[in-house]
Amino acid sequence: MADNHGKQVMETRKLQITGGSTYIISLPKKWIVRNQLKKGSALNLSEEGGALLVMPSELAKQEKSNEAFVKVLANDDPSAIIRKVVSTYLVGYNLLHMKAERNQQLSPRQRNELKDFARRYLVGTEIVTDTPTELTLQVLLNYPELSVQSALRRMSIIAASMHRDAITALENIDLQSAREVTKTDDEVDRFNMYIIRQLKTAIENPRIIQEIGLSTARDCLGYRLITKSVERTADHAASIAENVLPLKKRIDDEVLRKIENMSTLAISAFEDAIDSLFKHDFNLAEHVIEKAKEIAKLEKEAVLSSQKTGIEEIANLRLLIESVRRTAEYASDIAEIVLNLNIESVLD
């Protein structure tokens, strides 16, 4: 049961016996009303880890319906098919069937791009059927194996590492390292989609909220917003690297120092924001917001310094500086959500 704030509330009911051999227990009226049950309604009972799960039969039927069928025509663009696959994955289906229509076959391009996408982006997914007429993906990863918190932590570490590597690539005009940063963005996208899938499933089925490592429905919304900010932080790290690639020579030392100062503040604020989330630290989140406000001044200094560079480099440097600023802004966004999730810790 949950209270008005979405927190789980434990109720105690006494076990009774009737007829000499049948044990019975009463069910909360609010739960009965919320699930639109009445006398004679069918309930499904199952044992999970020593706990007894009571579920309305209709809801149990919905949970069992975990197969999705995507119809594919020979002239369908693989990217359009992939978008459908992503949607079925995100809403929680465990078996994803891509089947050719009208006695046709999946083209080699369709099959190859679908398989490559699944391997690169869909966490916990295996190809279980691969024929000319059908490609089937099965999601095998269970909730406890990779919690939302673990996935988000790994996602955040990768995003921060991408940012630092991109700045190092700028310092040394290391184009190979810059290219590696852009490729690493795929890893962040994988975790992003996995977390979205878990959160969507938890919102539709509150009983698994704790299974994915969270406490309340409110956490699901907060983590969804934070995940988006982390994903955008990685995108801006990739953007920094992309703007290093056109540079032909090392930039002016003063300009570089200004950008490094921005970067140090931005990535420090980002990592502190993530720490405040996992530590439930309201005060640290407040500190992040105050720290991030300093980025505007540093950006102005960096932009003014960048005017000393050549006309060919200035456009790329301006875009690069903007991405560093956006990293600090996303850190502030994350910290604000942490404040909302932990406001009770500072109330009387």
Secondary structure as UniProt FT lines:
FT   TURN            4..5
FT   STRAND          16..18
FT   TURN            19..21
FT   STRAND          22..24
FT   HELIX           29..34
FT   TURN            35..36
FT   TURN            39..40
FT   STRAND          43..48
FT   TURN            49..50
FT   STRAND          51..56
FT   HELIX           57..64
FT   STRAND          67..72
FT   TURN            74..75
FT   HELIX           78..90
FT   TURN            91..92
FT   STRAND          95..100
FT   TURN            102..103
FT   HELIX           108..121
FT   TURN            123..124
FT   STRAND          125..130
FT   STRAND          134..139
FT   HELIX           143..145
FT   HELIX           148..172
FT   HELIX           175..204
FT   HELIX           206..208
FT   TURN            209..213
FT   HELIX           217..244
FT   TURN            245..246
FT   HELIX           253..279
FT   HELIX           282..292
FT   TURN            293..294
FT   HELIX           295..306
FT   TURN            307..308
FT   HELIX           311..341
FT   HELIX           343..346
//
